[in-house]
Every structure is written in structure tokens, then in C-alpha cells.
């Protein structure tokens, strides 16, 4: 029999924390910075690739300066403000992130 990987819940809960987004660590590009709702400082995962798989389906978005590698938990987004090609994601903890996206705001958050 093959080992079956554990699957995180669809709300990305770990203990009492909800995932907000993942980003590459500038100091170590193979590592991930993990941002949680309600927490200012990110935690770290040693392997960015593994972290993107660990937390399930995430939206990959591009930052306004066109740096890739930000993966957002769509269910953590409260509202989206349209600023043209740049959208401001406002998370449920009132933190925000600007991303480059030319599609409709409804694509970026759950109804």
C-alpha cells in the first residue's frame, strides 16, 4: 500500500490560525514565509514548494512591481478594492495586500 499524504482542511486552519498568504523568503528563496490572519510576523517553512502543497488550493498572484510568488488563501479575503490593474485585497483581519490583476474583483474572494 502507498502512504496517503495528509490533507489540510479546506479552511486552512492550523490550530486556531487561518492562513492569509505565502510568499518566498527574500533571504532564502527556497523557503516560504507563512502569513496568518491576525498575526503581524510570519512564520517560516523550510521548503516553499512543500508549503504551497501543504495548504491546499491557493491563488498565485503577482505583486505590483511584478514579482511573482505570492499565494493567497481566497477564503481569508474579506473584500477587494479595484484600483485598475492593481487590486487591494483586504483580509478578514483588516490587513491588506496590493496585487497586479486585471480581471474582476469577484475572482479574488469568496462571495
C-alpha positions, 0 to 999 in steps of 0.5 A: 500500500502507498502512504496517503499524504495528509490533507489540510482542511479546506479552511486552512486552519492550523490550530486556531490560525487561518492562513492569509498568504505565502510568499518566498523568503527574500533571504532564502528563496527556497523557503516560504514565509507563512502569513496568518490572519491576525498575526503581524510576523510570519512564520517560516517553512523550510521548503516553499514548494512543500508549503504551497502543497501543504495548504491546499488550493491557493491563488498565485498572484503577482505583486505590483512591481511584478514579482511573482510568488505570492499565494493567497488563501481566497477564503481569508479575503474579506473584500477587494478594492479595484484600483485598475490593474492593481487590486487591494485585497483586504483580509478578514483581519483588516490587513491588506495586500496590493496585487497586479490583476486585471480581471474582476474583483469577484475572482479574488474572494469568496462571495 
